[in-house]
């Protein structure tokens, strides 16, 4: 087995895409196309996640509780993010569903993206292709926005995000 050199942000993106598929069959080619990540990077990511204990040895099933624990307790420390300049983009964190129904804010957070229609503070996504992938898949968009709420949110936003992620992942 390959040496584990640490998790990368795209590993979380790929794990969450697999997790929301639940029991539906998928291939590395599917993930590569849907996430706009090269097939070789998807393969390497699956290896890293398996070694880290977030993916079963068959590399097809997410260890849901372990992944949830990592998201809840580690994501904001391993992949922190500070809101940046005002830009046009795709809403994320508390500015995106499902948290946008619960939390009202004057300044939304957005992923900078040319197809975005909201002006807000920039949050860099876990991987550059995340905004484009989210525009094609609402369920994926919601889990990625919830992850950003864990990365940049205050206690209330993080608690709500954990509850919503558990509904979608566990």
N, C-alpha and C positions, 0 to 999 in steps of 0.2 A: 504494500500500500504506500502511496505517496506521502511525503512529509507534509505536515500541516504548517503552513506559513501564516496563519491568521485569516480571519474572515475579512471579506471586502464588502463594500456597500451593495454591490450588485447581487451578492449572495442572499441578502434579505429580500431584495426585489424578486428574485427567482423563487425563493421559498414561499413567499406570499402568493405568487401567481399559481404555484402548485397547490397551495393550501385552499385557495378559493375554488379550485377545480373539483374539490372533494374526491369523489370516486371516479370521475370521468377519466378516460384514458388520454394520455398525452405522449408526445415524443419530444426529444431535444430539438428537433427541427421546428415543431410547433412553438415551443418556448422561445426559440431564437427569433422566429418571425414575429410573434406577438409582442415581444419585448424589445425588438430591434437590438438584440445583443448577439454577437457572433456565436455560432454553434460550438466552437472550441472553448469560448469563455463560459458558456452554459455548462459544458462538460466539466471544466475545471471547478466551477462553482458547486456543482453537485458533489464532486469529490471532497471539497473543503467542508461542505455542510454535513456530509456523511461522517467525516472524521470528527467534526465538532459535536456530533450527537444530535443534530437537528433534523437529520434525514435518516430513514432506515437504511440498512445495508443494500437493499435492492435499489436504492436511489430513486424510488418512485413515490414513496409515501413520506409525508412530513411528520415528524414527531411533534404533534400539535402542542402538547403541554410544555415541552422544552422550548419550542419556538416562542410560545406566549410568554414564558418566564424571561427569555432573553429580551423580547420586545419591551415588556413591562419594566424590568429592572436594569437592563443594560444599554438599550438603544440610545438613550439621550446622552450617555457617557461615552460610548464608543463612536457615535456619529453625531456629535453636537452640531447645532446650527444657530446662528444669530441672524435675525432679520436684517435685511440690507436696504438698499435704496428703493425708492418708489419706481415700479416698472409695470408694464402691462403683462399679464400672464393668466395662468389657470389657477383658480382659487385652491388653497390647500389648508391643512390644519383645521382650525375652527371656522374658517371661511368657506369650507366645502362640506357637502353632505357626508355623513349624517349630523355632524356637530353644528352646522350652520342653522339647523332647526332649533338648537338648544342655546346657542351662545350668540349674542349680538355684539358686534365690535365695530368701531369707527374705522379702523384701519385693517383691511383684510391682509392675509399672507397669500402670496402667489408664487408659483413656479414661473420664472421668466419663459415665455413661449410666444412665438409669433401668432398662434391661433387663439391666444387668450383674449378675453374680452373684459377683464377686470383689472383695475389699477390698484396696486397694493405693494406692501413691502416684500422684497424678493427673499425667497427661501430656496436654497439650492437643493434640488431633489437628490435622493440617494444615488441615482444614476442618471446621466444626461437624457436618456430616452424615455424616462418615466412619464413626463407630461404627454408625449405622443401616444404611448401605450395606454395611458389612462383615458385619453379621449376616445379610444376604441372599445373600452371595457369598463362599464360603470361600477361593477363589483370590485374590480381591481383598483379603480380610482378611489373608492371609499376606503379600502384598507390602506392604501398608500397615504391618503390624507390623514387618516387616523394615526399612522406612524409619525407623520410630521407633527401632529398634536403632541405626541409623546416627546419628540425632539425639542420642540420650542414652547410648548404650552406651560401654563401655570398649573398649580395643583388640581384645580377643578377640571380644566381641559384634559389633563392627563388621566384623571380618574374616569371621566366620561369616555375617553378614548379606549381605555383598558376594558371597560364594560362592553363597548361596541365591538372591539376586536375579538373578545371572547365569544361573542355571538356568531361571528363570522369564521373564526378559525377553529375553535375547540368543539 
